[in-house]
Each structure stands twice: as C-alpha cells, then as structure tokens.
Amino acid sequence: MNEAARPTDAEIDAAARVLFAEGSFHHWWPTFKKSYDEFVATDQIGKEEFDGIVERILFAAAKARLGRPP
C-alpha cells in the first residue's frame, strides 16, 4: 500500500477517540474512571497499543476501499 493510504496521526487520534467512547458505552472493556485524554496522558504504552489497533483498522478500511483483501 502506498504512503498516501497511511492514516495520519490526526486520523488515528480521531478514530481512537470514537472507539474508546463506543467501547466504554457498550462495556466492551472494564469501566474506565478516566476520560480518553486522562488515559492517554497516564498510560503511554496503552495508548501506543490502542493506536496500533486503530491504525490497523484504518489500513483495512483503506484496502477495502481499493477492493483489496485486508
């Protein structure tokens, strides 16, 4: 996949915020007492892992848009 398809940091952040909010709302993971901003400020490793998941989701979506398998 070319570099143009790579999600930007802003796209990853925006998608991560949506995923965090939806996951919290639907109780997909244990209830956080922290907001997303507090989570990313206090758990750098967790943020990097979360961002990695979101980036892979965005890559899969970009490939699907091009008609390629994930």
Steps between C-alpha positions, in 0.01 A plus 500: 500500500637842416584764758194709407279227648678517836268663755625825647555543873189719510292229329628239742426725798148579376420134437652395835278749683192357328604142573576585865162671544306220331686230690432676829132551415450138397711362789738320263772541761508576871355836594761773497478772756719713274413693189681418177732797555587379852553147370748609231679737737554234766552178299739558211540129426123450504456797267758365256333157499155655457625723219657195333164322499328807359768541232453138388122557481552811286745314274245221452234757414732667248576164337128417484437835331752395234339157466793317660467234770612607850 
